[in-house]
Amino acid sequence: MRYLMTEMTALFDEISALTRTAGPDLDHIERTLTDGYAHALNLEAERWRLEKRIAKVAQGIDRGDTSKKAHELSTLARRLDGNAGELTKLRALLSDLRRRADEVRPS
């Protein structure tokens, strides 16, 4: 998980730098957009897995160790919130970078 967060931070930094650079390379922008869209898809897939796990744990909360399941639900909900925040931030940055690509692209 820490590797993924470091990777996301690096991607956020790269996108931010490309949107501020005076004369960025269009190929670099396009590669970064592709990487960003791939990360967005991964975050969406993770969100789906988390939601599926939350539903499964919630359905069985009355069976077995309810304290353990409540703790797991709490952990999953925090992860889902973090995932949503990262996805929102990434989509906003990608939107900015897409506009930058349109500005740089020859008419």
C-alpha positions as CSV (number, residue, x, y, z in Angstrom):
1,M,0.0,0.0,0.0
2,R,2.8,2.4,0.8
3,Y,4.4,1.8,-2.6
4,L,1.1,2.7,-4.3
5,M,0.8,5.9,-2.3
6,T,4.4,6.9,-3.2
7,E,3.6,6.1,-6.9
8,M,0.4,8.2,-6.7
9,T,2.3,11.1,-5.1
10,A,4.9,10.9,-7.9
11,L,2.1,10.9,-10.5
12,F,0.4,13.9,-8.8
13,D,3.7,15.8,-8.8
14,E,4.4,15.0,-12.4
15,I,1.0,16.1,-13.6
16,S,1.3,19.3,-11.6
17,A,4.7,20.0,-13.0
18,L,3.5,19.4,-16.6
19,T,0.6,21.8,-16.2
20,R,2.9,24.5,-15.0
21,T,5.7,24.0,-17.5
22,A,6.0,26.7,-20.2
23,G,6.8,24.4,-23.1
24,P,6.0,20.8,-22.1
25,D,6.6,18.0,-24.5
26,L,3.2,16.8,-25.9
27,D,4.4,13.2,-26.0
28,H,5.3,13.4,-22.3
29,I,1.9,14.8,-21.5
30,E,0.1,12.1,-23.5
31,R,2.2,9.4,-21.7
32,T,1.4,10.9,-18.4
33,L,-2.3,11.1,-19.2
34,T,-2.3,7.4,-20.2
35,D,-0.5,6.5,-16.9
36,G,-3.0,8.7,-15.0
37,Y,-6.0,7.1,-16.6
38,A,-4.6,3.7,-15.8
39,H,-4.2,4.7,-12.2
40,A,-7.8,6.0,-12.2
41,L,-9.0,2.6,-13.5
42,N,-7.1,0.9,-10.7
43,L,-8.6,3.1,-8.1
44,E,-12.1,2.4,-9.5
45,A,-11.4,-1.3,-9.4
46,E,-10.2,-1.0,-5.8
47,R,-13.3,0.9,-4.9
48,W,-15.5,-1.8,-6.4
49,R,-13.6,-4.5,-4.4
50,L,-13.9,-2.5,-1.2
51,E,-17.6,-2.0,-1.7
52,K,-18.1,-5.7,-2.4
53,R,-16.2,-6.6,0.7
54,I,-18.1,-4.1,2.8
55,A,-21.4,-5.6,1.6
56,K,-20.2,-9.2,2.3
57,V,-19.0,-8.3,5.9
58,A,-22.2,-6.3,6.6
59,Q,-24.4,-9.2,5.5
60,G,-22.7,-11.5,7.9
61,I,-22.2,-9.1,10.8
62,D,-24.7,-11.0,13.0
63,R,-22.8,-14.2,12.6
64,G,-19.4,-14.8,14.3
65,D,-17.3,-12.2,16.0
66,T,-19.3,-9.0,15.6
67,S,-16.5,-6.9,17.2
68,K,-14.0,-8.1,14.6
69,K,-16.4,-7.5,11.8
70,A,-17.3,-4.0,13.0
71,H,-13.5,-3.2,13.1
72,E,-13.1,-4.6,9.6
73,L,-16.1,-2.5,8.4
74,S,-14.5,0.6,9.9
75,T,-11.2,-0.1,8.3
76,L,-12.8,-0.8,4.9
77,A,-14.8,2.4,5.1
78,R,-11.7,4.5,5.8
79,R,-10.0,2.9,2.9
80,L,-13.0,3.6,0.7
81,D,-13.0,7.3,1.8
82,G,-9.2,7.6,1.0
83,N,-9.8,5.9,-2.3
84,A,-12.6,8.3,-3.2
85,G,-10.4,11.3,-2.3
86,E,-7.5,10.1,-4.4
87,L,-9.7,9.4,-7.3
88,T,-11.3,12.9,-7.1
89,K,-7.9,14.6,-6.9
90,L,-6.5,12.5,-9.8
91,R,-9.5,13.2,-12.0
92,A,-9.2,16.9,-11.4
93,L,-5.4,16.8,-12.2
94,L,-6.0,14.8,-15.3
95,S,-8.7,17.3,-16.5
96,D,-6.1,20.1,-16.0
97,L,-3.5,18.1,-17.9
98,R,-6.0,17.3,-20.7
99,R,-6.6,21.1,-21.1
100,R,-2.9,21.7,-21.1
101,A,-2.4,19.1,-23.9
102,D,-5.1,20.8,-25.9
103,E,-3.2,24.1,-25.5
104,V,0.1,22.6,-26.5
105,R,-1.2,20.6,-29.4
106,P,-0.6,22.2,-32.8
107,S,-3.8,23.6,-34.4
